[in-house]
């Protein structure tokens, strides 16, 4: 059962990243939009769970960095709005 949950989380994360990237590529969202960065952060977090479970540490590291980029972008947006 644990493996099934980890697999579902991994597929959900991959889908979140794919949908977000598709929307940016189709110019429906801006790259720094919250609606793009939140699915990026969530999707990568779910993939981290999956890749650590399976011992795919290079992928886990990449997704950890991807979450960092998303969080940094969200923080910059929030800080920019707070300064206004």
C-alpha atoms as one frame of an Amber mdcrd trajectory, in Angstrom:
protein
   0.000   0.000   0.000   2.840   2.397   0.843   4.343   1.970  -2.622   0.986
   2.759  -4.251   0.660   5.985  -2.259   4.206   7.036  -3.186   3.515   6.268
  -6.851   0.272   8.266  -6.829   2.072  11.202  -5.193   4.812  11.027  -7.815
   2.353  10.967 -10.718   0.353  13.831  -9.175   3.556  15.851  -8.853   4.541
  15.152 -12.446   1.067  16.178 -13.635   1.181  19.421 -11.617   4.531  20.345
 -13.176   3.362  19.452 -16.671   0.155  21.477 -16.402   1.994  24.502 -14.986
   4.673  24.367 -17.676   2.066  23.931 -20.421   0.157  27.006 -19.226   3.333
  29.128 -19.215   4.388  27.818 -22.623   0.936  28.628 -24.000   1.277  32.127
 -22.484  -1.775  31.656 -20.295   0.327  32.360 -17.201   3.382  34.488 -16.509
   6.468  32.665 -15.233   6.408  34.580 -11.948   2.652  34.136 -11.399   1.544
  32.532  -8.154  -0.710  30.230 -10.200   2.444  28.901 -11.892   4.837  28.820
  -8.944   2.517  27.064  -6.477   1.956  24.008  -8.718   5.716  24.009  -9.385
   6.512  23.904  -5.678   3.800  21.349  -4.910   4.625  19.144  -7.875   8.317
  19.111  -7.080   7.634  18.400  -3.408   5.524  15.386  -4.365   8.252  14.202
  -6.724  10.814  14.562  -3.920   8.794  12.116  -1.824   8.656   9.690  -4.742
  12.300   9.945  -5.761  13.658   9.624  -2.223  11.470   6.561  -1.682  13.002
   4.943  -4.763  16.523   6.175  -4.018  16.735   8.445  -7.069  18.776  11.091
  -5.287  19.836  13.132  -8.336  16.159  13.647  -9.210  15.337  14.416  -5.588
  18.094  17.036  -5.524  16.897  18.622  -8.754  13.348  18.823  -7.413  14.566
  20.281  -4.132  16.305  23.026  -6.099  13.153  23.499  -8.217  11.127  24.042
  -5.030  13.754  26.571  -3.944  13.360  28.510  -7.193   9.571  28.534  -6.813
   9.699  29.626  -3.165  12.250  32.341  -3.968  10.054  33.656  -6.795   6.968
  33.672  -4.563   8.921  35.441  -1.823  10.131  38.111  -4.271   6.552  38.689
  -5.459   5.273  38.931  -1.893   8.102  41.258  -0.870   7.471  43.462  -3.904
   3.801  43.784  -3.022   4.533  44.416   0.654   6.800  47.345  -0.330   3.990
  49.063  -2.220
